[in-house]
Amino acid sequence: MQKFNRKILLLADAYSNHTFKWATALSEQGFEICIFSLSQQDIHLYDNVKNIKVVYNTFSKNLFQKPSSNILKLQYLTAMLRLKRTIKQFQPDIVHAHYASSYGLLGVLLHFQPLIISVWGSDVFEFPLKSAFHKKVLQYNLKHAGYIFATSLALAVEAKKYTHKPIEVTPFGIDTNVFKPFEVKSLFDKNDVVIGTIKSLETVYGIDYLIKAFNILRLKHPGLPLRLLIAGSGSKEWQLKALANDLNLGSIVIFTGRIKFEDLPDYHNMITIFAALSLSESFGVAVLESSACGKPVVVSDVGGLPEIVEHNITGLIVPPANESEAAEAFEKLILDKRLQFELGMNGRNKVKANFNWNDNVKKMVELYKKVLSLNSPN
């Protein structure tokens, strides 16, 4: 791909794996990247990456908790002051806000064009449903964005409820040279059957239903060496651990906490069957990562998951919030190793054909070129 040297200011959570992946990929294409982040957690994440500068505004944690409070005004004042200084110093060609609510509003208040807003998921599936105020904020942000991007078709359809503007679908694909089947030093024994997930430990991802489904399965098949892997961190960690303890799962379930991006392929390759029993899901990057590693997947029938999983072809789709159906799907795969293999290989082939990361980066670069040409003074 031809290098394209321009400056892009990303308004995004610098700690997100998605932000890191986009930023590093774009920097490799010759873009100079600056990330303005409202949170700071891992300050060493970008230490060895060229052409990326990160500016943190750590005071702004929750910009919508009290929309009428003086705290909100102070949070936005501090964020905007630092962001305007960043604009002056960095002088970007494009501002791209990743997340339509908080970062989207910061982008709109800058009065900078061209402004791109990417909707990510909860910013359109959950945020506007909180109150009339939240809905108006989202509508205001999308109205004043120069361009709107969405990760999936399902996400674009949802965002269309709040704007009449065209929405460009920009899939978040997978590097199949990194995410692929390989032997790994595992946390589990060779003969263990590992059902696993790699998600934030939040209510929306239905991990409590995964734990209950796993418990149904192990009670039905006490002779099988079943194990459960839950990788990720989040606000529901202690409740989920308590649930596992209440069900006497003990040492057969492992909570890893947050894992580094570079370690993700290892954890996917520890898993026999990947599970995403989400109650809401805009796309499902982790599902594609596991498919790329040749793993069969069991997902809930919500959001963008049916877009990326073909039932009985690359995985099994079950109703959301239904541990019994999920347990049956796990059982079907566990008792049929040939089906495991076929669905896993079909999934890898689907990812390679439709969600190739290099193609996705190429599309984003072409869109940036188009935006710049349309906004050129000449």
DRENDO-834006 format. One record per residue (C-alpha): x, y, z; residue in three letters; chain; residue number from 1. Coordinates in steps of 0.5 Angstrom, whole numbers, plus 2048, in hexadecimal, padded with zeros to 3 digits. Last residue first. Layout:
# residues N
X	Y	Z	ALA	A	NUM .
...
This chain:
# residues 378
7F0	830	7F8	ASN	A	378 .
7ED	831	7FF	PRO	A	377 .
7EE	829	800	SER	A	376 .
7E8	827	804	ASN	A	375 .
7E5	822	7FF	LEU	A	374 .
7EC	820	7FD	SER	A	373 .
7EE	81F	805	LEU	A	372 .
7E7	81A	806	VAL	A	371 .
7E9	816	800	LYS	A	370 .
7F0	815	802	LYS	A	369 .
7ED	813	809	TYR	A	368 .
7E9	80E	806	LEU	A	367 .
7EE	80B	802	GLU	A	366 .
7F2	80A	808	VAL	A	365 .
7EC	807	80C	MET	A	364 .
7EB	802	806	LYS	A	363 .
7F3	800	806	LYS	A	362 .
7F2	7FF	80D	VAL	A	361 .
7EC	7FA	80C	ASN	A	360 .
7F0	7F7	807	ASP	A	359 .
7F6	7F6	80B	ASN	A	358 .
7F1	7F3	811	TRP	A	357 .
7EE	7EE	80D	ASN	A	356 .
7E7	7ED	80F	PHE	A	355 .
7E3	7EA	809	ASN	A	354 .
7E7	7E4	805	ALA	A	353 .
7ED	7E3	80B	LYS	A	352 .
7E7	7E4	810	VAL	A	351 .
7E3	7DF	80D	LYS	A	350 .
7E8	7DA	80C	ASN	A	349 .
7EA	7DA	813	ARG	A	348 .
7E3	7D9	815	GLY	A	347 .
7E2	7D3	810	ASN	A	346 .
7E8	7D0	813	MET	A	345 .
7E5	7D0	81A	GLY	A	344 .
7DE	7CE	818	LEU	A	343 .
7E2	7C8	815	GLU	A	342 .
7E6	7C6	81A	PHE	A	341 .
7E1	7C7	820	GLN	A	340 .
7DC	7C3	81B	LEU	A	339 .
7E1	7BD	81B	ARG	A	338 .
7E2	7BE	822	LYS	A	337 .
7DB	7BC	823	ASP	A	336 .
7D9	7BB	82B	LEU	A	335 .
7DC	7C2	82D	ILE	A	334 .
7D9	7C5	827	LEU	A	333 .
7D2	7C3	829	LYS	A	332 .
7D3	7C4	830	GLU	A	331 .
7D5	7CB	82F	PHE	A	330 .
7CE	7CC	82B	ALA	A	329 .
7CA	7C9	831	GLU	A	328 .
7CD	7CD	836	ALA	A	327 .
7CC	7D3	832	ALA	A	326 .
7C4	7D1	832	GLU	A	325 .
7C4	7D0	839	SER	A	324 .
7C8	7D7	83B	GLU	A	323 .
7C3	7DB	837	ASN	A	322 .
7C4	7E2	838	ALA	A	321 .
7C5	7E3	830	PRO	A	320 .
7C2	7DE	82C	PRO	A	319 .
7C7	7D9	829	VAL	A	318 .
7CC	7DA	822	ILE	A	317 .
7D0	7D4	821	LEU	A	316 .
7D7	7D5	81D	GLY	A	315 .
7DA	7D6	816	THR	A	314 .
7D5	7D2	812	ILE	A	313 .
7D0	7CF	817	ASN	A	312 .
7CE	7D6	818	HIS	A	311 .
7D2	7DB	814	GLU	A	310 .
7D5	7E0	819	VAL	A	309 .
7D8	7E7	817	ILE	A	308 .
7D1	7EA	815	GLU	A	307 .
7CD	7E6	81A	PRO	A	306 .
7D2	7E9	81F	LEU	A	305 .
7D0	7F1	81D	GLY	A	304 .
7CB	7F2	822	GLY	A	303 .
7C8	7EC	826	VAL	A	302 .
7C7	7E4	824	ASP	A	301 .
7CC	7E2	82A	SER	A	300 .
7D2	7DF	828	VAL	A	299 .
7D6	7D8	828	VAL	A	298 .
7DC	7D7	824	VAL	A	297 .
7E0	7D2	821	PRO	A	296 .
7E8	7D4	821	LYS	A	295 .
7ED	7D4	81C	GLY	A	294 .
7F1	7DA	81E	CYS	A	293 .
7ED	7DE	819	ALA	A	292 .
7E7	7DC	81C	SER	A	291 .
7EA	7DE	823	SER	A	290 .
7EC	7E5	821	GLU	A	289 .
7E5	7E6	81D	LEU	A	288 .
7E1	7E5	824	VAL	A	287 .
7E6	7E9	827	ALA	A	286 .
7E4	7EF	822	VAL	A	285 .
7DC	7EE	823	GLY	A	284 .
7D8	7F3	820	PHE	A	283 .
7D3	7F8	823	SER	A	282 .
7D2	7F3	829	GLU	A	281 .
7CC	7F3	82E	SER	A	280 .
7CA	7ED	833	LEU	A	279 .
7D0	7EA	831	SER	A	278 .
7D1	7E2	832	LEU	A	277 .
7D8	7E3	82E	ALA	A	276 .
7DB	7DC	82F	ALA	A	275 .
7E2	7D9	82C	PHE	A	274 .
7E2	7D1	82C	ILE	A	273 .
7E9	7CD	82D	THR	A	272 .
7ED	7D3	830	ILE	A	271 .
7F4	7D3	831	MET	A	270 .
7F5	7D6	82A	ASN	A	269 .
7F1	7DC	82B	HIS	A	268 .
7F5	7DE	831	TYR	A	267 .
7FC	7DD	82D	ASP	A	266 .
7F9	7E2	828	PRO	A	265 .
7F7	7E7	82D	LEU	A	264 .
7FE	7E8	830	ASP	A	263 .
800	7EE	82C	GLU	A	262 .
7FA	7F2	82E	PHE	A	261 .
7FB	7F1	835	LYS	A	260 .
7F7	7ED	83A	ILE	A	259 .
7F2	7F0	83F	ARG	A	258 .
7F0	7EB	845	GLY	A	257 .
7F2	7E4	844	THR	A	256 .
7EB	7E1	847	PHE	A	255 .
7EC	7D9	847	ILE	A	254 .
7E6	7D4	848	VAL	A	253 .
7E8	7CD	84A	ILE	A	252 .
7EB	7CF	850	SER	A	251 .
7E5	7D0	854	GLY	A	250 .
7DE	7CF	850	LEU	A	249 .
7DA	7CE	856	ASN	A	248 .
7D4	7D2	853	LEU	A	247 .
7D5	7D7	859	ASP	A	246 .
7DC	7D8	857	ASN	A	245 .
7DB	7D9	850	ALA	A	244 .
7D5	7DE	852	LEU	A	243 .
7DA	7E2	857	ALA	A	242 .
7DF	7E2	851	LYS	A	241 .
7DA	7E6	84D	LEU	A	240 .
7D8	7EB	852	GLN	A	239 .
7DF	7EC	853	TRP	A	238 .
7E1	7EE	84C	GLU	A	237 .
7DB	7F2	84B	LYS	A	236 .
7DE	7F8	84A	SER	A	235 .
7E3	7F6	845	GLY	A	234 .
7E9	7F2	843	SER	A	233 .
7EA	7EC	83D	GLY	A	232 .
7EB	7E5	83C	ALA	A	231 .
7E6	7E0	83F	ILE	A	230 .
7E9	7D9	83D	LEU	A	229 .
7E4	7D3	83F	LEU	A	228 .
7E7	7CC	840	ARG	A	227 .
7E3	7C5	83E	LEU	A	226 .
7E7	7BF	83F	PRO	A	225 .
7E1	7BA	83E	LEU	A	224 .
7DF	7B5	843	GLY	A	223 .
7DA	7BA	846	PRO	A	222 .
7D6	7BB	840	HIS	A	221 .
7CF	7BD	842	LYS	A	220 .
7D1	7C1	848	LEU	A	219 .
7D7	7C4	843	ARG	A	218 .
7D2	7C6	83E	LEU	A	217 .
7CD	7CA	843	ILE	A	216 .
7D3	7CD	846	ASN	A	215 .
7D6	7D0	83F	PHE	A	214 .
7CF	7D3	83E	ALA	A	213 .
7CF	7D6	844	LYS	A	212 .
7D6	7D9	843	ILE	A	211 .
7D4	7DB	83C	LEU	A	210 .
7CE	7DE	83F	TYR	A	209 .
7D2	7E2	844	ASP	A	208 .
7D6	7E4	83E	ILE	A	207 .
7D0	7E8	83B	GLY	A	206 .
7D5	7ED	837	TYR	A	205 .
7D0	7F3	839	VAL	A	204 .
7D1	7F2	840	THR	A	203 .
7D8	7F4	840	GLU	A	202 .
7DF	7EF	841	LEU	A	201 .
7E2	7F2	83B	SER	A	200 .
7E3	7EC	836	LYS	A	199 .
7E7	7E6	834	ILE	A	198 .
7E3	7E0	835	THR	A	197 .
7E5	7D9	836	GLY	A	196 .
7E2	7D2	836	ILE	A	195 .
7E8	7CD	837	VAL	A	194 .
7E8	7C6	836	VAL	A	193 .
7EE	7C3	839	ASP	A	192 .
7F2	7BE	836	ASN	A	191 .
7F9	7C2	836	LYS	A	190 .
7F8	7C4	83D	ASP	A	189 .
7F7	7CC	83D	PHE	A	188 .
7FA	7D2	83E	LEU	A	187 .
7FD	7D1	838	SER	A	186 .
804	7D2	834	LYS	A	185 .
801	7D3	82D	VAL	A	184 .
801	7CF	827	GLU	A	183 .
7FF	7D3	821	PHE	A	182 .
7F8	7D4	81E	PRO	A	181 .
7F8	7DB	81B	LYS	A	180 .
7F7	7E3	81D	PHE	A	179 .
7FE	7E6	81B	VAL	A	178 .
7FE	7E4	814	ASN	A	177 .
7F6	7E5	814	THR	A	176 .
7F7	7EC	816	ASP	A	175 .
7EF	7ED	817	ILE	A	174 .
7EA	7F2	815	GLY	A	173 .
7E7	7F8	818	PHE	A	172 .
7E2	7F9	813	PRO	A	171 .
7E1	801	810	THR	A	170 .
7DA	801	80E	VAL	A	169 .
7D8	809	80C	GLU	A	168 .
7D2	80C	80E	ILE	A	167 .
7CE	811	80A	PRO	A	166 .
7CB	817	80E	LYS	A	165 .
7C4	816	810	HIS	A	164 .
7C5	816	817	THR	A	163 .
7C3	813	81E	TYR	A	162 .
7BF	80C	81C	LYS	A	161 .
7C5	80B	816	LYS	A	160 .
7CA	80A	81C	ALA	A	159 .
7C6	803	81D	GLU	A	158 .
7C7	801	816	VAL	A	157 .
7CE	803	816	ALA	A	156 .
7CF	7FF	81C	LEU	A	155 .
7CC	7F9	819	ALA	A	154 .
7D0	7FA	812	LEU	A	153 .
7D6	7FA	816	SER	A	152 .
7DC	7FE	819	THR	A	151 .
7D9	805	817	ALA	A	150 .
7DB	80B	814	PHE	A	149 .
7D8	812	814	ILE	A	148 .
7DB	818	810	TYR	A	147 .
7DA	820	811	GLY	A	146 .
7D8	81F	818	ALA	A	145 .
7D3	824	81A	HIS	A	144 .
7CD	820	81A	LYS	A	143 .
7D0	81A	81D	LEU	A	142 .
7D2	81E	823	ASN	A	141 .
7CB	822	824	TYR	A	140 .
7C7	81B	823	GLN	A	139 .
7CC	818	828	LEU	A	138 .
7CB	81D	82D	VAL	A	137 .
7C3	81E	82C	LYS	A	136 .
7C3	816	82E	LYS	A	135 .
7C7	817	834	HIS	A	134 .
7C2	81D	836	PHE	A	133 .
7BC	819	835	ALA	A	132 .
7BF	814	83A	SER	A	131 .
7C3	80D	83A	LYS	A	130 .
7C0	80A	833	LEU	A	129 .
7C5	80F	82F	PRO	A	128 .
7CB	80C	833	PHE	A	127 .
7C9	804	832	GLU	A	126 .
7C9	802	82B	PHE	A	125 .
7CC	808	828	VAL	A	124 .
7D2	80A	82C	ASP	A	123 .
7D2	802	82E	SER	A	122 .
7D5	800	828	GLY	A	121 .
7DB	804	824	TRP	A	120 .
7D8	80A	820	VAL	A	119 .
7DE	80D	81D	SER	A	118 .
7DD	815	81C	ILE	A	117 .
7E1	818	817	ILE	A	116 .
7E3	820	817	LEU	A	115 .
7E6	823	811	PRO	A	114 .
7E5	828	814	GLN	A	113 .
7E6	82B	81B	PHE	A	112 .
7E1	82F	81F	HIS	A	111 .
7E4	82C	825	LEU	A	110 .
7DD	82B	828	LEU	A	109 .
7DC	826	823	VAL	A	108 .
7E2	822	825	GLY	A	107 .
7E1	822	82C	LEU	A	106 .
7DA	820	82B	LEU	A	105 .
7DC	81A	827	GLY	A	104 .
7E1	818	82C	TYR	A	103 .
7DC	817	832	SER	A	102 .
7D6	815	82D	SER	A	101 .
7D8	812	826	ALA	A	100 .
7DE	80E	828	TYR	A	99 .
7E4	80E	824	HIS	A	98 .
7E5	816	822	ALA	A	97 .
7E9	817	81C	HIS	A	96 .
7EC	81E	81B	VAL	A	95 .
7EF	81F	814	ILE	A	94 .
7F5	823	811	ASP	A	93 .
7F8	824	818	PRO	A	92 .
7FB	82A	81B	GLN	A	91 .
7FF	826	821	PHE	A	90 .
801	82C	825	GLN	A	89 .
7FA	830	824	LYS	A	88 .
7F6	82A	824	ILE	A	87 .
7F9	828	82A	THR	A	86 .
7F8	82F	82E	ARG	A	85 .
7F1	82E	82C	LYS	A	84 .
7F1	827	82F	LEU	A	83 .
7F4	82A	835	ARG	A	82 .
7EF	82F	836	LEU	A	81 .
7E9	82B	834	MET	A	80 .
7EA	825	839	ALA	A	79 .
7EB	82A	83E	THR	A	78 .
7E5	82E	83D	LEU	A	77 .
7E1	827	83B	TYR	A	76 .
7E3	825	842	GLN	A	75 .
7E1	82C	846	LEU	A	74 .
7DA	82C	842	LYS	A	73 .
7D9	825	844	LEU	A	72 .
7DB	826	84C	ILE	A	71 .
7D6	82C	84C	ASN	A	70 .
7D0	827	84B	SER	A	69 .
7CB	827	846	SER	A	68 .
7CD	821	842	PRO	A	67 .
7CF	81D	848	LYS	A	66 .
7D2	816	846	GLN	A	65 .
7D3	819	83F	PHE	A	64 .
7DA	81B	83E	LEU	A	63 .
7DD	815	842	ASN	A	62 .
7E4	815	843	LYS	A	61 .
7E7	81B	841	SER	A	60 .
7ED	81D	846	PHE	A	59 .
7F2	818	842	THR	A	58 .
7F2	81D	83C	ASN	A	57 .
7F8	819	838	TYR	A	56 .
7FC	81A	832	VAL	A	55 .
7FF	815	82E	VAL	A	54 .
804	816	828	LYS	A	53 .
804	810	823	ILE	A	52 .
809	811	81D	ASN	A	51 .
80D	80B	820	LYS	A	50 .
80B	806	825	VAL	A	49 .
810	803	82A	ASN	A	48 .
80D	807	830	ASP	A	47 .
806	806	82E	TYR	A	46 .
803	802	833	LEU	A	45 .
808	805	839	HIS	A	44 .
802	809	83C	ILE	A	43 .
7FE	804	83D	ASP	A	42 .
7F8	807	841	GLN	A	41 .
7F6	80E	83E	GLN	A	40 .
7EF	810	83D	SER	A	39 .
7EC	816	839	LEU	A	38 .
7F1	814	833	SER	A	37 .
7F3	819	82D	PHE	A	36 .
7F7	815	829	ILE	A	35 .
7FC	818	824	CYS	A	34 .
7FE	814	81D	ILE	A	33 .
803	816	818	GLU	A	32 .
800	812	812	PHE	A	31 .
806	80E	80E	GLY	A	30 .
802	807	80D	GLN	A	29 .
805	804	813	GLU	A	28 .
802	80A	817	SER	A	27 .
7FB	808	815	LEU	A	26 .
7FC	801	817	ALA	A	25 .
7FF	803	81E	THR	A	24 .
7F9	808	81F	ALA	A	23 .
7F4	803	81D	TRP	A	22 .
7F7	7FD	821	LYS	A	21 .
7F8	802	827	PHE	A	20 .
7F1	805	827	THR	A	19 .
7EE	7FE	826	HIS	A	18 .
7F2	7FB	82C	ASN	A	17 .
7EF	801	830	SER	A	16 .
7F4	804	835	TYR	A	15 .
7F4	80A	830	ALA	A	14 .
7ED	80C	831	ASP	A	13 .
7EB	810	82B	ALA	A	12 .
7EC	817	828	LEU	A	11 .
7F0	815	822	LEU	A	10 .
7F4	81B	81F	LEU	A	9 .
7F6	819	818	ILE	A	8 .
7FC	81C	815	LYS	A	7 .
7FE	81B	80D	ARG	A	6 .
803	817	80A	ASN	A	5 .
800	811	805	PHE	A	4 .
805	80B	804	LYS	A	3 .
803	807	7FE	GLN	A	2 .
800	800	800	MET	A	1 .
